[in-house]
Amino acid sequence: MSRDALVFYSAVDDAAAWRAALAAELPDLDFRADPDIGDPADIRYALAWAPPAGFFARFPNLQLVTNLGAGVDALVRRDDLVPVKFSRLSDPGMVAMMTSYVVFAVTRYARDIPVFERAKRRGEWEYVHPRALSEIRVGVLGLGELGGAAARTLAAMGFTVTGWSRTPKRIEGVASLTGREGLEQVLAGSEILVCMVPLTGDTYHLLGARELALMPHGAKFVNVARGALVDEAALIEALRAGRIAEATLDVFETEPLPAGHALWSLDNVLITPHMASITVPALAARDVAESIRRVRQGLAPLHEVDPARGY
C-alpha cells in the first residue's frame, strides 16, 4: 500500500533532529532519510539541501519540495523534477542568524576591526578614532525577509541605511530605492555594501566591474546571498587594487571555494563557509508541517516559490 512519505537529504543538516521535530508536528508523516528511502513511489514530499544530480527523478509521485534554506535558485533550475510545488524556509531562527552575521560584518568594518587585527599581527599599537554610527552609510541590496530584517536592525543601531529591491519597501529608518538608477545610487552612496538579493536570471553578475567601480574608493563589501551575484574576477581585481578595501564573503561562485583560489590569498578578505544563516529544526518544523498539510488539501504551501521568478 502506498504511504505518505517525506524524503530528507542534506550533507550538513541533522536528519535525526529533523525527524524528531517533524514527528512532533506531523506524527503520521513517514520520514525517510536518504539513502534509506524504501519504495520511491511512497515519496510525496522532499526536504532537501543541494541534493545530487538526478536525485528527484526517482520519485514519480512527488508533490512538494521544500528547500532547507532561503535561496532556491539551484532547485528551480534542475532538470530532474516533474512539475511540483516549491517552498522555502523562513523561520525566526534563520532570520535571527542572518541578521547577527550581517550586524557582525558591518560592525567589524564600522569599528575598524581589520585594522586592529593586522596591527596585532605586527605587534603594533595602532589607534583609529571611532566614528559615530550615523556617519557610516550602509547599503543593503535586497529587502526581502532576510534583507529587510538586517536593514531594519542596522538602522535601529544608528547606521544610515539605504536599501534597494525590485519593488519599494517600507522599513522604519531605511530609505528604499528601486530600478537601475536606484541601484547606482546605493552603490555610489555606500561605504559598506551588503548583498542579500536572490539569484535569478536578472541578477546573475548584478555586480560587475562597472557596478563595483561606482562604489566609493575604499568601500567594504559583504556578500551573504549567492556568489554568482558578483563577477568574482572583477571583485578580485578591485580588492587587489584597493578600490574595495575589504570584503566579507560567505558565498562563492564555486563551493567549496577551491584550494588555490585567488580569494584565499587576499589579506583583506574574510571567508566563511556558507554558514551566515542555517535552519533550526525545532523552529522551522512548524512551517514545513503546515506546508505539507496545505498541499494535502490541494492548497499552496507556505512561502511558495515562483519558478519563473526564481524566488
TAQUI-V884815 format. One line per field, one symbol per residue. burial: I if it has 9 or more other ideal C-beta (glycine too) atoms within 8 Angstrom, else O. A space follows every 50 residues. Layout:
BEGIN
burial=???
END
This chain:
BEGIN
burial=OOOOIIIIIIOOIOIOIIIIIIIOIIOOIIIIIIOOIOOIOIIIIIIIIO IOOOIIOOIOIIOIIIIIIIIIIOIIOOOOIOOIIIIIIIIOIIIOIIIO IIIOIIIIIIOIIIIIOIIOOOOOOOOOOOOOIOOIIIIIIIIIOIIIII IIIIIOIOIOIIIIIOOOIOIOOIOIIIOOOIIIIIIIIIIIIIIIIIII OOIIOIIIIOIIOOIOOOIIIIIIIIIOIIIIOIIIIIIOOOIIOIIIII IIOOOOIOOOIOIIOIOOIIOIOOOIIOIIIOIIIIIIIIIIIIIOOOOO IIIIIOOOOII
END
